[in-house]
Amino acid sequence: MKYLLIAALLLASFSATLADTPAQIAADYRKQAATALVKLKETLEKATAPLVVAQVKAGNIAGADELRE
């Protein structure tokens, strides 16, 4: 019985240490979302650049401006 109590106390203290609060979860989510957004913007800029060049070469400046926005 004594060992069962010690094990239960250890388990309770260990799980309480690892548990994230809602504020910690939200902060982590915002941090990861910001990183993902930066990567997404970089990817979109790289993918759009050849399309903008093609529009400018074709003389479609309005279309190139639309792609840049």
N, C-alpha and C positions, 0 to 999 in steps of 0.2 A: 504494500500500500504506500509505503514511504517513497519507493522508486517511481511509482505511478504519479504521485504528486509532484515529484521533482521533474519528471519528464513532461508533465502537463504545464508546469511553470516555464520550463525552458522553451517548449513549443509556443506558448503564448507570447513570451517576450521576443522570440525570434520572428514570429509572424508579424508582430506589431512593429518591429524594426523595419521589415521589408515592405510594409504596406505604404502605398502612396496616398497622399491626401488629394482631394479634388483640385486644390490649388497647384500642387506639384504636377498633376496630370495635365492640367490646362497649360501650365508654363512649358512643359515638355512638348505638348502638341503645337503651341505657337512657335516654338523654336524650330521644330522639325518642319512645320508648314512654311516658315519663312525660307528655310534652306531649300526646300523643294520648289518654291516659287522662283527663287533666283535661278536655279538650274533650268526650270521650264522656260523662263524668259530668255536665257542664253540659247537654249535649243531652238526656240522659235525665231530668234534673230538670225541664227546661222541658217535655218531652213528658208527664211524669207529673203535673205540677201540675193540669191540667184534669181528669184522671181522679180525682185525690184529691178535688177540689172536688165533682165529680159524686157520688162515693161518700158524702161527708159530707152533701150535700143530700138524698140518698136515705135517709139514716139508717144507712148501713152503715159504722159507725166501724171495725169489725174489718177490713173490706175496704180502707178508707183506710189503716189502719195497715200492712197487708200491702204496699200499694203504696209506702209511704214507706220500707220497709226495703230 
